[in-house]
Amino acid sequence: MKVLLFITSVPYAKDYNTVRNLTKKLCEKGHEVVIFLSGNGVYYLLRPDAEELKDFGARVMFCAHSAHQRGVREAPPWAESSSTYSLSQMLKDFDKTICFN
């Protein structure tokens, strides 16, 4: 199953542990997980331990425009720059979408 986790909440909210645990379990079970960071979710790029999401096996993408608006100038190497337009083109490819706001 291909699962999208769409995140617009800040990484220091209670959602982080849920995202972390869900990503880990889904990847362990062999599901393909894509995490898309948009809005305040791009602050995940600044959280040092967020790299573990990629280490679990998830693909981590972020909206470059949201990052620019919030002053996130350098993306870590574990995250891919993208756009909400690209996300809209990929939505049809996912079996499940879970939003964290």
N, CA, C and O atoms as a GROMACS GRO file, in nm:
protein
  404
    1MET      N    1   0.085  -0.118   0.000
    1MET     CA    2   0.000   0.000   0.000
    1MET      C    3   0.090   0.124   0.000
    1MET      O    4   0.194   0.126   0.065
    2LYS      N    5   0.048   0.224  -0.073
    2LYS     CA    6   0.122   0.350  -0.080
    2LYS      C    7   0.047   0.455   0.003
    2LYS      O    8  -0.069   0.486  -0.024
    3VAL      N    9   0.116   0.508   0.106
    3VAL     CA   10   0.053   0.597   0.203
    3VAL      C   11   0.120   0.734   0.200
    3VAL      O   12   0.243   0.745   0.200
    4LEU      N   13   0.038   0.838   0.196
    4LEU     CA   14   0.086   0.976   0.204
    4LEU      C   15   0.053   1.031   0.342
    4LEU      O   16  -0.062   1.024   0.387
    5LEU      N   17   0.152   1.086   0.408
    5LEU     CA   18   0.131   1.162   0.532
    5LEU      C   19   0.154   1.309   0.495
    5LEU      O   20   0.267   1.350   0.468
    6PHE      N   21   0.047   1.385   0.495
    6PHE     CA   22   0.053   1.527   0.459
    6PHE      C   23   0.055   1.607   0.588
    6PHE      O   24  -0.040   1.602   0.666
    7ILE      N   25   0.165   1.680   0.611
    7ILE     CA   26   0.185   1.745   0.740
    7ILE      C   27   0.196   1.896   0.725
    7ILE      O   28   0.281   1.947   0.652
    8THR      N   29   0.106   1.966   0.795
    8THR     CA   30   0.112   2.113   0.798
    8THR      C   31   0.129   2.166   0.940
    8THR      O   32   0.134   2.287   0.962
    9SER      N   33   0.139   2.076   1.037
    9SER     CA   34   0.156   2.119   1.177
    9SER      C   35   0.304   2.128   1.212
    9SER      O   36   0.388   2.063   1.150
   10VAL      N   37   0.334   2.209   1.311
   10VAL     CA   38   0.474   2.226   1.354
   10VAL      C   39   0.526   2.095   1.415
   10VAL      O   40   0.448   2.018   1.470
   11PRO      N   41   0.656   2.070   1.404
   11PRO     CA   42   0.710   1.943   1.450
   11PRO      C   43   0.719   1.928   1.602
   11PRO      O   44   0.750   1.820   1.652
   12TYR      N   45   0.692   2.034   1.675
   12TYR     CA   46   0.699   2.023   1.820
   12TYR      C   47   0.560   2.007   1.881
   12TYR      O   48   0.544   2.013   2.003
   13ALA      N   49   0.461   1.986   1.795
   13ALA     CA   50   0.325   1.955   1.841
   13ALA      C   51   0.320   1.806   1.876
   13ALA      O   52   0.413   1.730   1.848
   14LYS      N   53   0.212   1.766   1.936
   14LYS     CA   54   0.195   1.625   1.974
   14LYS      C   55   0.195   1.533   1.852
   14LYS      O   56   0.218   1.413   1.866
   15ASP      N   57   0.170   1.587   1.735
   15ASP     CA   58   0.166   1.506   1.613
   15ASP      C   59   0.298   1.439   1.581
   15ASP      O   60   0.298   1.333   1.518
   16TYR      N   61   0.410   1.495   1.623
   16TYR     CA   62   0.539   1.440   1.583
   16TYR      C   63   0.553   1.293   1.623
   16TYR      O   64   0.592   1.210   1.541
   17ASN      N   65   0.521   1.261   1.747
   17ASN     CA   66   0.533   1.121   1.791
   17ASN      C   67   0.439   1.030   1.713
   17ASN      O   68   0.474   0.915   1.683
   18THR      N   69   0.321   1.079   1.681
   18THR     CA   70   0.227   1.000   1.602
   18THR      C   71   0.283   0.976   1.463
   18THR      O   72   0.280   0.864   1.412
   19VAL      N   73   0.336   1.081   1.400
   19VAL     CA   74   0.396   1.069   1.266
   19VAL      C   75   0.514   0.972   1.271
   19VAL      O   76   0.528   0.886   1.184
   20ARG      N   77   0.597   0.987   1.371
   20ARG     CA   78   0.715   0.903   1.386
   20ARG      C   79   0.675   0.756   1.399
   20ARG      O   80   0.725   0.670   1.325
   21ASN      N   81   0.586   0.727   1.493
   21ASN     CA   82   0.547   0.588   1.518
   21ASN      C   83   0.471   0.528   1.400
   21ASN      O   84   0.492   0.411   1.366
   22LEU      N   85   0.384   0.605   1.339
   22LEU     CA   86   0.310   0.557   1.223
   22LEU      C   87   0.403   0.527   1.107
   22LEU      O   88   0.390   0.423   1.042
   23THR      N   89   0.496   0.617   1.081
   23THR     CA   90   0.593   0.596   0.973
   23THR      C   91   0.675   0.470   0.997
   23THR      O   92   0.693   0.388   0.907
   24LYS      N   93   0.723   0.456   1.118
   24LYS     CA   94   0.806   0.339   1.151
   24LYS      C   95   0.728   0.209   1.130
   24LYS      O   96   0.779   0.117   1.067
   25LYS      N   97   0.606   0.202   1.181
   25LYS     CA   98   0.526   0.079   1.169
   25LYS      C   99   0.489   0.049   1.024
   25LYS      O  100   0.496  -0.066   0.980
   26LEU      N  101   0.448   0.152   0.951
   26LEU     CA  102   0.411   0.131   0.811
   26LEU      C  103   0.530   0.080   0.729
   26LEU      O  104   0.516  -0.012   0.650
   27CYS      N  105   0.646   0.142   0.750
   27CYS     CA  106   0.766   0.100   0.677
   27CYS      C  107   0.808  -0.042   0.716
   27CYS      O  108   0.849  -0.121   0.631
   28GLU      N  109   0.798  -0.074   0.845
   28GLU     CA  110   0.831  -0.209   0.891
   28GLU      C  111   0.742  -0.314   0.826
   28GLU      O  112   0.786  -0.426   0.801
   29LYS      N  113   0.618  -0.278   0.799
   29LYS     CA  114   0.523  -0.371   0.737
   29LYS      C  115   0.535  -0.374   0.584
   29LYS      O  116   0.460  -0.444   0.517
   30GLY      N  117   0.631  -0.297   0.530
   30GLY     CA  118   0.657  -0.300   0.388
   30GLY      C  119   0.576  -0.204   0.303
   30GLY      O  120   0.578  -0.212   0.180
   31HIS      N  121   0.504  -0.112   0.368
   31HIS     CA  122   0.427  -0.014   0.292
   31HIS      C  123   0.519   0.098   0.244
   31HIS      O  124   0.620   0.129   0.308
   32GLU      N  125   0.484   0.157   0.132
   32GLU     CA  126   0.558   0.271   0.079
   32GLU      C  127   0.499   0.397   0.142
   32GLU      O  128   0.379   0.424   0.130
   33VAL      N  129   0.583   0.474   0.210
   33VAL     CA  130   0.538   0.593   0.282
   33VAL      C  131   0.605   0.716   0.223
   33VAL      O  132   0.728   0.722   0.208
   34VAL      N  133   0.522   0.815   0.191
   34VAL     CA  134   0.572   0.945   0.148
   34VAL      C  135   0.521   1.047   0.248
   34VAL      O  136   0.402   1.052   0.279
   35ILE      N  137   0.612   1.127   0.300
   35ILE     CA  138   0.577   1.235   0.392
   35ILE      C  139   0.594   1.365   0.316
   35ILE      O  140   0.701   1.393   0.262
   36PHE      N  141   0.488   1.444   0.311
   36PHE     CA  142   0.495   1.573   0.242
   36PHE      C  143   0.474   1.683   0.345
   36PHE      O  144   0.371   1.688   0.412
   37LEU      N  145   0.574   1.771   0.357
   37LEU     CA  146   0.572   1.882   0.453
   37LEU      C  147   0.533   2.010   0.382
   37LEU      O  148   0.593   2.047   0.281
   38SER      N  149   0.431   2.076   0.434
   38SER     CA  150   0.384   2.201   0.375
   38SER      C  151   0.344   2.295   0.488
   38SER      O  152   0.323   2.252   0.601
   39GLY      N  153   0.333   2.424   0.457
   39GLY     CA  154   0.298   2.520   0.561
   39GLY      C  155   0.398   2.511   0.676
   39GLY      O  156   0.518   2.503   0.653
   40ASN      N  157   0.347   2.513   0.799
   40ASN     CA  158   0.436   2.504   0.916
   40ASN      C  159   0.504   2.368   0.928
   40ASN      O  160   0.597   2.352   1.007
   41GLY      N  161   0.458   2.271   0.852
   41GLY     CA  162   0.522   2.140   0.853
   41GLY      C  163   0.666   2.143   0.804
   41GLY      O  164   0.743   2.052   0.835
   42VAL      N  165   0.703   2.245   0.727
   42VAL     CA  166   0.841   2.252   0.679
   42VAL      C  167   0.940   2.271   0.794
   42VAL      O  168   1.061   2.251   0.776
   43TYR      N  169   0.892   2.310   0.910
   43TYR     CA  170   0.981   2.322   1.025
   43TYR      C  171   1.036   2.186   1.069
   43TYR      O  172   1.131   2.180   1.146
   44TYR      N  173   0.976   2.077   1.022
   44TYR     CA  174   1.033   1.944   1.045
   44TYR      C  175   1.177   1.939   0.992
   44TYR      O  176   1.261   1.866   1.046
   45LEU      N  177   1.204   2.017   0.887
   45LEU     CA  178   1.338   2.018   0.828
   45LEU      C  179   1.444   2.068   0.925
   45LEU      O  180   1.562   2.040   0.908
   46LEU      N  181   1.401   2.143   1.026
   46LEU     CA  182   1.494   2.199   1.124
   46LEU      C  183   1.508   2.111   1.248
   46LEU      O  184   1.598   2.133   1.330
   47ARG      N  185   1.422   2.016   1.263
   47ARG     CA  186   1.427   1.929   1.381
   47ARG      C  187   1.534   1.823   1.358
   47ARG      O  188   1.523   1.743   1.265
   48PRO      N  189   1.638   1.819   1.443
   48PRO     CA  190   1.752   1.728   1.419
   48PRO      C  191   1.714   1.580   1.410
   48PRO      O  192   1.772   1.507   1.330
   49ASP      N  193   1.619   1.536   1.489
   49ASP     CA  194   1.586   1.394   1.488
   49ASP      C  195   1.486   1.355   1.379
   49ASP      O  196   1.450   1.238   1.368
   50ALA      N  197   1.439   1.451   1.301
   50ALA     CA  198   1.342   1.419   1.195
   50ALA      C  199   1.403   1.335   1.083
   50ALA      O  200   1.330   1.275   1.005
   51GLU      N  201   1.534   1.331   1.075
   51GLU     CA  202   1.600   1.248   0.974
   51GLU      C  203   1.562   1.100   0.991
   51GLU      O  204   1.569   1.022   0.896
   52GLU      N  205   1.524   1.063   1.113
   52GLU     CA  206   1.487   0.924   1.137
   52GLU      C  207   1.369   0.881   1.050
   52GLU      O  208   1.354   0.762   1.021
   53LEU      N  209   1.285   0.974   1.009
   53LEU     CA  210   1.172   0.941   0.921
   53LEU      C  211   1.223   0.880   0.790
   53LEU      O  212   1.169   0.782   0.741
   54LYS      N  213   1.327   0.939   0.736
   54LYS     CA  214   1.391   0.888   0.615
   54LYS      C  215   1.461   0.755   0.646
   54LYS      O  216   1.458   0.661   0.567
   55ASP      N  217   1.524   0.749   0.764
   55ASP     CA  218   1.594   0.626   0.803
   55ASP      C  219   1.500   0.507   0.817
   55ASP      O  220   1.540   0.393   0.794
   56PHE      N  221   1.374   0.532   0.854
   56PHE     CA  222   1.275   0.425   0.863
   56PHE      C  223   1.240   0.371   0.725
   56PHE      O  224   1.192   0.258   0.712
   57GLY      N  225   1.263   0.452   0.622
   57GLY     CA  226   1.232   0.409   0.485
   57GLY      C  227   1.134   0.499   0.412
   57GLY      O  228   1.096   0.470   0.298
   58ALA      N  229   1.092   0.607   0.476
   58ALA     CA  230   0.997   0.698   0.412
   58ALA      C  231   1.069   0.793   0.317
   58ALA      O  232   1.186   0.825   0.335
   59ARG      N  233   0.997   0.836   0.217
   59ARG     CA  234   1.044   0.942   0.128
   59ARG      C  235   0.990   1.072   0.186
   59ARG      O  236   0.869   1.086   0.204
   60VAL      N  237   1.078   1.168   0.214
   60VAL     CA  238   1.037   1.294   0.275
   60VAL      C  239   1.051   1.405   0.171
   60VAL      O  240   1.158   1.428   0.116
   61MET      N  241   0.939   1.473   0.146
   61MET     CA  242   0.936   1.583   0.048
   61MET      C  243   0.881   1.707   0.119
   61MET      O  244   0.814   1.697   0.221
   62PHE      N  245   0.913   1.823   0.062
   62PHE     CA  246   0.862   1.947   0.122
   62PHE      C  247   0.830   2.049   0.014
   62PHE      O  248   0.887   2.047  -0.095
   63CYS      N  249   0.738   2.139   0.048
   63CYS     CA  250   0.702   2.248  -0.041
   63CYS      C  251   0.810   2.357  -0.030
   63CYS      O  252   0.826   2.418   0.075
   64ALA      N  253   0.882   2.380  -0.138
   64ALA     CA  254   0.989   2.479  -0.138
   64ALA      C  255   0.935   2.620  -0.111
   64ALA      O  256   1.002   2.700  -0.045
   65HIS      N  257   0.817   2.649  -0.161
   65HIS     CA  258   0.758   2.781  -0.139
   65HIS      C  259   0.728   2.803   0.009
   65HIS      O  260   0.756   2.910   0.063
   66SER      N  261   0.671   2.703   0.075
   66SER     CA  262   0.644   2.713   0.219
   66SER      C  263   0.774   2.731   0.297
   66SER      O  264   0.779   2.810   0.391
   67ALA      N  265   0.877   2.659   0.258
   67ALA     CA  266   1.006   2.671   0.326
   67ALA      C  267   1.062   2.812   0.310
   67ALA      O  268   1.110   2.872   0.406
   68HIS      N  269   1.055   2.864   0.190
   68HIS     CA  270   1.105   2.999   0.164
   68HIS      C  271   1.027   3.102   0.246
   68HIS      O  272   1.087   3.192   0.305
   69GLN      N  273   0.896   3.090   0.249
   69GLN     CA  274   0.813   3.184   0.325
   69GLN      C  275   0.846   3.184   0.474
   69GLN      O  276   0.833   3.286   0.540
   70ARG      N  277   0.890   3.070   0.526
   70ARG     CA  278   0.917   3.057   0.668
   70ARG      C  279   1.064   3.070   0.702
   70ARG      O  280   1.104   3.046   0.816
   71GLY      N  281   1.145   3.109   0.605
   71GLY     CA  282   1.286   3.134   0.632
   71GLY      C  283   1.372   3.010   0.644
   71GLY      O  284   1.484   3.017   0.695
   72VAL      N  285   1.322   2.899   0.598
   72VAL     CA  286   1.402   2.776   0.599
   72VAL      C  287   1.485   2.778   0.471
   72VAL      O  288   1.436   2.744   0.363
   73ARG      N  289   1.609   2.818   0.484
   73ARG     CA  290   1.693   2.842   0.366
   73ARG      C  291   1.764   2.718   0.314
   73ARG      O  292   1.779   2.701   0.193
   74GLU      N  293   1.807   2.631   0.405
   74GLU     CA  294   1.880   2.512   0.362
   74GLU      C  295   1.804   2.388   0.403
   74GLU      O  296   1.775   2.365   0.521
   75ALA      N  297   1.773   2.308   0.305
   75ALA     CA  298   1.706   2.182   0.334
   75ALA      C  299   1.811   2.076   0.363
   75ALA      O  300   1.918   2.075   0.302
   76PRO      N  301   1.783   1.988   0.456
   76PRO     CA  302   1.877   1.879   0.483
   76PRO      C  303   1.882   1.782   0.366
   76PRO      O  304   1.787   1.776   0.286
   77PRO      N  305   1.989   1.706   0.354
   77PRO     CA  306   2.003   1.615   0.239
   77PRO      C  307   1.902   1.501   0.238
   77PRO      O  308   1.886   1.436   0.134
   78TRP      N  309   1.834   1.475   0.348
   78TRP     CA  310   1.738   1.364   0.354
   78TRP      C  311   1.599   1.402   0.305
   78TRP      O  312   1.510   1.317   0.303
   79ALA      N  313   1.578   1.527   0.267
   79ALA     CA  314   1.447   1.573   0.221
   79ALA      C  315   1.456   1.627   0.078
   79ALA      O  316   1.557   1.686   0.039
   80GLU      N  317   1.350   1.604   0.001
   80GLU     CA  318   1.346   1.647  -0.139
   80GLU      C  319   1.259   1.772  -0.154
   80GLU      O  320   1.147   1.778  -0.104
   81SER      N  321   1.311   1.869  -0.224
   81SER     CA  322   1.236   1.990  -0.255
   81SER      C  323   1.129   1.958  -0.359
   81SER      O  324   1.155   1.887  -0.457
   82SER      N  325   1.009   2.010  -0.337
   82SER     CA  326   0.898   1.985  -0.428
   82SER      C  327   0.802   2.102  -0.423
   82SER      O  328   0.839   2.212  -0.381
   83SER      N  329   0.678   2.080  -0.464
   83SER     CA  330   0.576   2.184  -0.462
   83SER      C  331   0.440   2.121  -0.438
   83SER      O  332   0.423   2.000  -0.457
   84THR      N  333   0.345   2.202  -0.397
   84THR     CA  334   0.210   2.149  -0.378
   84THR      C  335   0.149   2.112  -0.513
   84THR      O  336   0.062   2.025  -0.520
   85TYR      N  337   0.193   2.178  -0.620
   85TYR     CA  338   0.146   2.138  -0.752
   85TYR      C  339   0.192   1.995  -0.783
   85TYR      O  340   0.112   1.913  -0.830
   86SER      N  341   0.318   1.965  -0.757
   86SER     CA  342   0.367   1.828  -0.778
   86SER      C  343   0.290   1.729  -0.693
   86SER      O  344   0.257   1.619  -0.738
   87LEU      N  345   0.262   1.769  -0.570
   87LEU     CA  346   0.183   1.682  -0.483
   87LEU      C  347   0.045   1.655  -0.544
   87LEU      O  348  -0.002   1.541  -0.542
   88SER      N  349  -0.017   1.758  -0.598
   88SER     CA  350  -0.150   1.740  -0.657
   88SER      C  351  -0.146   1.641  -0.774
   88SER      O  352  -0.244   1.570  -0.799
   89GLN      N  353  -0.036   1.637  -0.844
   89GLN     CA  354  -0.020   1.544  -0.956
   89GLN      C  355   0.003   1.400  -0.907
   89GLN      O  356  -0.030   1.305  -0.978
   90MET      N  357   0.059   1.386  -0.786
   90MET     CA  358   0.089   1.253  -0.732
   90MET      C  359  -0.027   1.193  -0.653
   90MET      O  360  -0.028   1.072  -0.629
   91LEU      N  361  -0.124   1.274  -0.612
   91LEU     CA  362  -0.229   1.226  -0.522
   91LEU      C  363  -0.300   1.101  -0.571
   91LEU      O  364  -0.337   1.015  -0.491
   92LYS      N  365  -0.319   1.090  -0.699
   92LYS     CA  366  -0.390   0.974  -0.754
   92LYS      C  367  -0.313   0.843  -0.733
   92LYS      O  368  -0.371   0.735  -0.744
   93ASP      N  369  -0.184   0.853  -0.703
   93ASP     CA  370  -0.100   0.735  -0.688
   93ASP      C  371  -0.106   0.673  -0.548
   93ASP      O  372  -0.055   0.563  -0.527
   94PHE      N  373  -0.167   0.742  -0.453
   94PHE     CA  374  -0.170   0.695  -0.314
   94PHE      C  375  -0.298   0.617  -0.285
   94PHE      O  376  -0.406   0.651  -0.333
   95ASP      N  377  -0.282   0.514  -0.204
   95ASP     CA  378  -0.397   0.436  -0.160
   95ASP      C  379  -0.464   0.502  -0.039
   95ASP      O  380  -0.587   0.497  -0.025
   96LYS      N  381  -0.385   0.562   0.046
   96LYS     CA  382  -0.436   0.630   0.167
   96LYS      C  383  -0.362   0.762   0.185
   96LYS      O  384  -0.243   0.773   0.157
   97THR      N  385  -0.436   0.861   0.233
   97THR     CA  386  -0.378   0.992   0.267
   97THR      C  387  -0.422   1.027   0.407
   97THR      O  388  -0.540   1.023   0.439
   98ILE      N  389  -0.325   1.063   0.491
   98ILE     CA  390  -0.352   1.104   0.629
   98ILE      C  391  -0.295   1.244   0.646
   98ILE      O  392  -0.178   1.268   0.617
   99CYS      N  393  -0.378   1.336   0.694
   99CYS     CA  394  -0.337   1.475   0.712
   99CYS      C  395  -0.317   1.508   0.859
   99CYS      O  396  -0.399   1.471   0.944
  100PHE      N  397  -0.209   1.576   0.888
  100PHE     CA  398  -0.181   1.625   1.023
  100PHE      C  399  -0.176   1.776   1.016
  100PHE      O  400  -0.088   1.834   0.951
  101ASN      N  401  -0.272   1.841   1.084
  101ASN     CA  402  -0.278   1.986   1.081
  101ASN      C  403  -0.286   2.038   1.222
  101ASN      O  404  -0.293   2.159   1.243
   0.00000   0.00000   0.00000
